[in-house]
Amino acid sequence: MRLDEYVWSRNPRGLHVRQVLVTPLDFSRWSNPRFGWVKLVAAETEYVDDAVQFLSLGITPVVRLYVERPGAQGFNSYMRDLTMAYARVGVKWFEFYNEPNLPIEWPAGTWIDWRNFNGIIRPMMDNWIAWAEFIVSLGCYPGFPALAESDAPDSGAVGWMDAFLGYLQQAHFERFGRLLNSGVYCATHPYILNHYYQEIPGLGPTSARPPEQQNAREGGWHFEYPYDPICQMTDPGRTVYGGTALTPRGDPVGLTAMGRMFNERCAAIWGTQAVPVLGTEGGIYPFPKDSDIPYYQQDIRYPRYTHESQAEGTVAMFEWISRSAPPWMFGVCLWKEDDYYLPGTARAIYRLAETPPILKDVPAVEVMGSGQFNSGPGIIQGDPTFHLVILAPGLQPAWFFETARAYYNTFRPIVASIWDFIDYIPPDRSLAATVITPPDMADSMREIIQRQYPNVLFDLLIASGSASYSSVTDVLNARVWANRRFG
C-alpha cells in the first residue's frame, strides 16, 4: 500500500466533537473554518447520518468506537455491527482503544502500568490485532491506540509504545507486518503545550518572537519539538526517547513526537518507510475565554501564548503539517468543539475561516518499501546456523581473543563489537548471540537485541570483577571443559 492511497480530504485541519453526545451536529462549525477532519465518539449509531453529511462536505470522519472503561475487552458482535453501520455509509477511519495508559480507561482496581504484561499488554494487543484485521477486511483503516503523552514512570507513553510493539514483534510479527501494509495508521494525541515558536527575522533559529508579534502569515515557525533548535540548545541530545538526564523516560510532548517514535520503531522492526499518523485529538490547548488567566507557559524555555497568539499558532501548525512535517503526518483534530465555540467563539476559529487551508501533497511512497519486511534471523531448529559473540562498548576484540582463547579455538564463533551484523542474517538462517557486557549495560543490551530479534538465542555473560574481567575467562573455560557452547 502507498501513502497516497489512503482516502482522506488532504486537509490537515480537524476538530473533535464535544464530550457530551449531541446530534445532529452544527456542520457550520466545521465547514466555516474549513476543517478537513472530524473526530466522532460513537457509543451507538447516533453519528451515522452526521458522517454522511460530513463526507458530502469533503470532511473526513474518524470514528472512535466508545465503551466506558473498556480495559482490554475484546471486539464483540455489538461493536462489529456498530462498525458496519458506519462503514456502510463510507467511514474508513476507526479507533477502538483510547489512552490505555490512563486509569479512566480501565475498570477500578486495575494495575495501570506498561510493565503489567499479562494484565494489559498481551490481552490488549491480542484483541487489538483481531479487531484491526476485521477493519482492514472492510477496506478501512484501523488506528493503533493513541496514548496520553505522559512521561510518568507507570504511564509514560514511550514505555507503553515499546511494550506494545515489542509484544507484537514477538507474538504477531507476520500479522502486524501485513496490517502495516494494509491500512493501519497510528493515532496520537499531540497536546503540544507551548512547544512551538516563530523565529525573529534575522536573529536565527533559536530566537523566538513574543506572542504579540507572532503572525501565521509569516515564516520561521518551529513545530518539530523536541528536535527544534531551542530544545537542542537548552538540552542537547534530547529525543522523543529521552537521551538526557532531564528526560529519563522520554519526552513525548510534541506535534510529531509519538508519530515519529512509531514510524522509527516500525522501520527498525518491520522495514516500513512511512506509516500514516493522525492526531485524533490535541493541538495547542485553547485559551479559556471566560477566565482571568493572562497566558499559558508550560515550558519556560518557550514563549508564553495568549488567546490571540493561540490562534496564530493554530493556523501556523496546520500549515506546517502541510508544508514541513514528514509525509506521514496527516493532521490533528483539535480538542474540542465546545472549547472552541462556547461560551464564545475562539479567535482561532475566525483565523481559520479567514485563511484558506493548504492541502497536503502526499507522495506515492510505499508503506513497506519493497513490500517485504525483514524478520531478522529465523527460528532455531536444532543448532543455530550462526554463533555470534557480541562485545559491549568498551570491550575490544583483542581482549576477547586473549581472554577466551580456549573457547574461541573450540567453538569458533564470529566475534563483533556491533550488533548490526544481525540485520544481514536472512530469515531462513538462525543465530545464537553470546553477549559479553559489564553489569551496567546488561539491561540495555538485552533491550536492543531481544526486542528487535525475538528468534535469536540470547546468551548473556556479565563481565564483572577486576579490570581483566577474569569471571568471563572462568565461565568460558568451564564451558570448554563441559563441551557446552552456551550457558
Phi, psi and omega in degrees: 000142179259155181300324182281357179273347175294136185266115175198177188289343188069007178255114187286352181288133178214161179217131179276141175295162177295164182293320178286127184287115180231127179211145000289154182278161174274097188295338179296337178292342175256323185284321182296316177279002176061053175283152178250347178232150167225132177261123181248139178247105192249113172272333180221205180268020188298337184253011181299311180295323177297319179300320178299316181294317178300316180299322179292337179269001181080022180251126187273120178278142169242123185251118170268124177281109191267130170225133179289127179045061187286339187059227180252029184301151181282170180275111187262181185293326178296315179295326176298313181294324177296316178300315181299323180298320179283321181295325182296334181264005172112000177291135181241337187258122184229152171229150177241284178283155185214124178044058181293351177274011177242144182299331183299341182264007185230153172301148180304140178093354179286139175282103185270097185199139181294346177274357176279076188296308185284332182271337185230298192298307183295308181296323181294315180289326175299316180286323180296317185292326176294318177297315183298322178295324175294318181298314181291335177295339177271000185078024182246179189242117177272135180271130171293138192304130176287138179252143170295137190277066181267154171237022178287159183302320184269328185253008184305126185298324181295316178297319179294316180298316179296322179295315178299307185291326177297319178291319178299323178297318184283320189256333187222043187302307183293318182297315181291324176301318178294321179296319178303329181266011185231007175129002177297143168230161178260119174274134177230166176233075186278083170277098196273005178053226176254030180277059177201161178192169177238129182296152169278125183307129176085353183254002172094172190287348177260004174275153183219126178292143170293161188302324183290349179255358181288141184214115182297339183277356179247160186275193177088018182275145177233122176231018187268013180315139006268019183264005182284162184299323180296314180297316183291331176288321185272338179211077186304136176090357180294138175226179174299332180279354185107251176090355179225165180297334181281344183229064184294337181246021179091171179222089186272000192271077177206163183302317184246005191300304183289329174295322177295317178300313180301315181293319180292320178294316180293326177294317182290325186264314186251358177077025179287158172259318182198121176247129183303146178231133177227124172285102185278353161200155180145214182100191175276115190305129185295145183283130181299116186286340183254020182248168178262008180289125184281333182194167170246140174209077185292330179235115188290351176289341186244158181298150171292166171227151182244179177304319181288314184287337174299326178293315179297317180295324181293315176300314181296325179299312180295322179291326176296321178301317181289322189264322194238340183290162174304155183298338181279350182276113188260348178146183180218135172264111183300140175265119347214179190308309184291330178292336179265346183239343184235142359280000174207160184289132180289150178302328180300324179295316178296319181293324176293320179295328181282343191242115178300139179291150173262116181287148182273129176273098185273122183285160179276065182262130176291128179303316183260020180066246181284356184095355179249146174237143187274118179270357184074197180301152180277182181291139179285127175236106188081232178272145177294149179296317183234153174233121183242127170265121181251124179263126179296157177309134181103340177259131186257147176304323180300321177298317182297314183294331177283320185282324189241038185300317182295317179297315181296316181295330181280314189252343176051055177285164167282137182242129181213156176254006174230155182256000179299340177308326184300328181300335186268001178270120184287162184293348176270009174236159182236167188213141165246138182237115172269114185255122179251122188210149169296159183304322186287351179249003185298314182295318182291323177294320177296318180299314184296315190269311185295320182290320185280333184229079187293340182274351182283133171288117186261113185243104189260133174237122179270121179269097183236172177100222185289172181299336180274356181052054183297337179299324179295317178302316182296316182295314182292324176295321178297323177295322179297313180299325181272356185055045181236111184294319185245158180282000000 
